Amino acid sequence: MSSRKKTSKPREKESEWQERVVQIRRVTKVVKGGKKLSFRAIIVIGNELGQVGVGVGKASEVIGAVKKAVTDGKKNIVTIPLTKTASIPHIITGRAGAAKVIMRPSAPGSGVIAGGAVRTMLELGGVKNILAKQLGSSNPLNNARAAADALSNLKTFVQMSKERDLVS
């Protein structure tokens, strides 16, 4: 009889993604028999290499809500075009609902200057030098989605020159 070793496959994809909880909120719904409790989780998922996503999940237990939020976050991944100094290429604004987020590149060594859900999005996206400001709403979900909107609309110098037919 040959002795076979069971080799488990390395879980590289699972380990490279980081998850951070932005908010867990208990929500109630009034139904015929009384009140129904459930939980809403807002999770930001990223690999610190230029990919980040925000997800929302609702369930009757916190663990279920977090699992649903993680799968939702993986569906909504945004790729960030990072510069050599781990910053963004240009100033950008993003909107989601009543939330507005302004982001501008910063000097090397200045770090991530942002607050709340936007800071979490930028840190997990791998951005190291940036200035960001939340305007309008203080809702963490809308601010995270506004940050995702801004990061998805970023373009590199090469992309802009191709759009304007400056480089053949």
N, C-alpha and C positions, 0 to 999 in steps of 0.2 A: 504494500500500500504506500502510495506516495503522500507525503505530508505537504499539504498546500497551505500557504499562508494567505489569509484574507487581507488583501491590500485595499485600504480605503482610499478613495480618490481625495486628493487635497481639495479643500473647499475654499479655493482662491476667490471666487466671485462673491461668496457670502462674507468673507472676512474683509474685503476691500471697501465695502459699503458701510458707512457709519450712520447711525440713526440718532437723532436728538429730539426729545419731546419739547414742543413749543408750549402746548397747553393741553390739559385734560380738564374737561368741564362736565359737571353733572347736569343733565337736562331732564326736565319732567314734562310729561304730556298728560293732560287731564282727559281721562276716558270715562266711560259709563260707570265702571266699578270703583273709580278713585283716581289715583295718580300712578302713572307708569314711569319708573326711573330708568334712565339709560345714560351712557357716557359718550362724550365726543372727544376724540383725540386728534390733535394736529401734530404731525411728525414731519421733520425735514430729514431727507436722506441724501447723502452725498459721498463722493469718493476722494475728495480733496485733490482731484486731478482735473477739474474743470467740468464735472457733471454734478448736478444737484436737482432735487425735486421736492415738492411739498405734497403731502397727502392728508386726507381727512377720513376718519372712520368712526362709525357709530355702532355701539353694541350695548347689550345689557350688562356686560362686565368690562372692566378697564383693559384686561389682557386682549379680549376680542376686538375692542376698538383700536388698540395699538396695532394689532396684526392687520386689520383692514386698512388702517392708515398707511402702513408700510407698503402693502401691495398697491395702494392708490398712488403713493409717492413714486414707486418704480415705474408706473405707467406715465407719469408726468415729468420725466427727466428732461432737463434743459442743459445744453452744452454751452460752456462759457469760453469764449476765445481769450485766453490769458496772454499777456505780454511777457517779455523776458524778466521784468521786475515783479512778476506775479500780481499784476494790476489789470484793470480793464483798458481797452484801447482809447475810449473817448467818453465824454459826458453823456449820460442817458437818463431818461425818466421813464417810469413805468406806472401804469394805472390798473387798479382792480377795485371795482365798486367805488366807494368814496375815498379810498386810500391812494395816495400818490407818493412815489419814492423817487428821489433824485440821487444819482450816483455819479461821482467824478473820480478819475484816477488821482492817486496821491504819490508823493515822493517815496522812494525806497526807504524803508525803515520806519515809516510813520504808523504802520499797522492798520488794523480794521477799526475805523471810527464809525460806528453805527450802533443802533440800539434795537433791542427786542428781536422779533422774528427775522428782520433783515440781517442782523449780525449773524444769526445762526445760519442763514442761507449762504452768506458770503464765506464764513469760516469753513463750512462743509463743502463749498464749491472750490476751495483752494485759493481764494483771492487773499493776498497778504497785505496789500497797500491800497486802501480805498477810503473815500469819504462818502457817507450816505446819510440822508435825512428823510425821515418819514413826515409827510404832510397830510393833513386832512384827518382821516380816520385813525383811531388807536386800536382797531380790531386786528389781532395778530394774524388771523387767517387772511384777511384782505391785504395786509402789509406783506406777508410772505408771498402771496400771489402777485402783488405788484412788483416785488423784487424779482420774481421769476419772469414776469413780463419784460422787465427792463433787461435782464440778462439774456433773454432769448432774442432781443432785438439788437444786440451788439454785433458789430461787423468789424472785421479786420481791415487793415489798409489795402491788402490785396483784393479782398472782396469788393470794397468800394471802388477801387480803380477799374476792376473788371466791369462793374455795373455802369460806370461812366465811360467805358471804352477808352480808357487812358493807356492800358497795357494790352497788347495783342497776344 
